[in-house]
Amino acid sequence: MGPCSRRSPEPKFQGCSFRREVSSGSPGSDFRYPGNGPGRPLGACGMELEDAKELKERCAQCAAVSWGLTDEGKYYCTSCHNVTERSKEVTNTDVIPNTKIKSISRGLKRRSKLEKGWDWYVCEGFQHILCQQAEALKALGVTPELKDEVLHNFWKRYLQKSKQAYCANPVYSRRKTEMLEGNVCHSDGVSGPELLSDINWTSGLDSGAESQSDAPGPKPFAALRTPHSEAASVCSGSLDGVEYSERKEKSVVKMTVPRTLALCYLSLLWQREAVTLSDLLRFVEDEEDHIPYIKAFQNFPEEMKLYGRDKGIFAIESWPDYEEIYKHTVEIATFLDLPRFPDITKDCFLHPNILCVKYLMEANLPDEMHGLIRQVTEMTGWGEVDSLTFDPIAKAATTVKYDVLAVALIVVVLKLLFLLDDSVEWSLSDLAEVNNEKNKTGKPWFSFRKWYHVMKRTLEEQRRKWEDARAKYMWKSEKPLYHSHIDKPVAYKRREVVVNLQKQFSTLLDPAPTVTKKSAASFQLSWAEGDPGRPCFHSHSLGGVLLKKGQALVTKNSLYWLSTQKFCRSYCKHVTTYEESNFSLSYQFLLNLFAFLLRVKAALLHDEVSLIEKKLFKKKYNEAKKNPRSRKGRR
């Protein structure tokens, strides 16, 4: 902060109102204004002039622009004393409609020096959003190191790579110099809230960005706050809102609100936290908004005015998409030149052998399937560390969707057991039901038909609740958004009308019971033994579909059909083609069930299942390419 910004702080007075002192003995002090009720001294007119400054129209009689207020709150011309029918607008959110206003309290309106806001950059807004998301993840049980070390270092590295900070010549250095030279003398010394770069962090970067940040120089976003410049207040609240929205540099990954989620997921992956990408996006979609995303901008400090081009940058009008966020994750990791991530070992939550247990429990499937899944994982090579560990800078970078991979392994095992051709699974279910009728005391056999009916009913209920919650979601934020600073009064007035209408209708309805905020859970579906309406199949046996051959177990079903017989070429955007009409109803139901649990498209699961089958049945896949008409064959 420059030396001209140092000045003695102004004393603050609470509960006091300041009025201008005027001479009561001036000539004409007993003059009465027309339509003004009881006379008042002319010297008291300064207060009315201050209140009436917002009216800029010319008088209809004398064409002067000099207005005052009567006791009734109407405007009058101080030149010709013409009283208009226009009255001062009352901005009071507690006003009850259909009631008469007896009087208008008119005090001296003192305009705040920071009413137009601070000078701030777009990247500072993203810092606030990242800070909110990191705090939300911390509240969900993630270790504090994710914010204080990992996410902070990733953000500093991004600022350096995009040349916004922590480099020799930041892109904002010229603009910041102009701001310091032109506006610092008008600063009132108020400092902004702590941002990610303003916090006293305990750890530093492991890369070259740390050495550059340690060099003496100004912080990337200093605590200096100056009144918002007039040039920036025309099209955006931020200094670089217009420039940022029009920037199209191919070499720089421009930060967006969806990419903040990708940066958070990278931090979770580096820490190997027990949160998958589907869990992260589900926390965003929850009614309680566990992770700030849609309306994250409304938590900005009051001094950070957001309008105009900022609206298109920070206002989100759609839910996050799994494939889009995953694509942003790979892009950011590549752009930052991040090193190899920590190894995904067998004792890590993201390993398929552990992660599939979660989805087996949530899908209400038998626990005995876990052993078969482990065998398929080893046979396909997905249990190896090199296959699971994320390495962005490797020549053949491995990108793994851990939750999708775990679910796809479950689908492959179910196809091995029941074939899922709308015939074999029902025949095996008949055998299981006959056995369960004979043996009431033993361990029941798993019946695919009974499981199908239970899960179909549950899926329909959960999908209906999810669709209702989406339909009832309030997209409008509490903080109105407007295109320019001129439209601010209109936007706030409309928001005030909406709030008043909601209050009126709420009084006509019965008071709703107070609903406590639900805590975030890793499981969407829970199952317990002893509930006849929601039977639990975790303890059921696979005796009806497995045969003991020596010391090994083999499946009764000896057939298998490939989900994809012909893969697209490498230059195609998708790996396989999925059309529901070409597959059995049982297979479609399984994909739709797990797609709902992960909030992904069924085609994405089908692609992953096809890739696993390609590794599991290399010989069978090669035969299928030669004879595309054959859908079934011996293993």
Salt bridges, closest charged atoms under 4 A:
GLU10 OE2 - LYS113 NZ 3.09
GLU48 OE2 - ARG106 NH1 3.14
GLU50 OE1 - ARG20 NH2 3.25
GLU50 OE2 - LYS53 NZ 3.97
GLU54 OE1 - LYS88 NZ 3.57
GLU54 OE1 - LYS109 NZ 3.84
GLU57 OE2 - ARG86 NH1 2.78
ASP71 OD1 - ARG40 NH2 2.76
ASP71 OD1 - ARG106 NH2 3.58
GLU85 OE1 - LYS74 NZ 3.59
GLU89 OE2 - LYS493 NZ 3.79
ASP94 OD1 - LYS503 NZ 3.90
GLU115 OE1 - ARG111 NH1 3.54
GLU124 OE2 - ARG225 NH2 3.00
GLU135 OE2 - LYS147 NZ 2.37
ASP198 OD1 - LYS219 NZ 3.53
GLU210 OE1 - LYS156 NZ 3.22
GLU230 OE2 - LYS116 NZ 2.23
GLU243 OE1 - ARG175 NH2 3.28
GLU243 OE2 - ARG247 NH2 3.72
GLU246 OE2 - ARG309 NH1 3.44
ASP279 OD1 - ARG282 NH2 3.06
ASP279 OD2 - LYS358 NZ 2.85
GLU285 OE2 - ARG470 NH2 3.01
GLU285 OE1 - ARG599 NE 3.89
ASP286 OD2 - HIS290 NE2 3.82
GLU288 OE1 - HIS290 NE2 3.89
GLU302 OE2 - LYS305 NZ 3.38
GLU324 OE2 - HIS328 NE2 3.52
GLU331 OE1 - ARG259 NH2 3.26
GLU331 OE1 - HIS328 ND1 3.51
ASP337 OD2 - LYS161 NZ 3.06
ASP343 OD1 - ARG340 NH2 3.25
GLU368 OE2 - LYS443 NZ 3.47
ASP386 OD1 - ARG340 NH2 3.16
ASP421 OD2 - LYS632 NZ 3.21
ASP430 OD1 - ARG449 NH1 2.91
GLU433 OE2 - ARG449 NH1 3.26
GLU437 OE1 - LYS440 NZ 3.41
GLU613 OE2 - LYS415 NZ 2.68
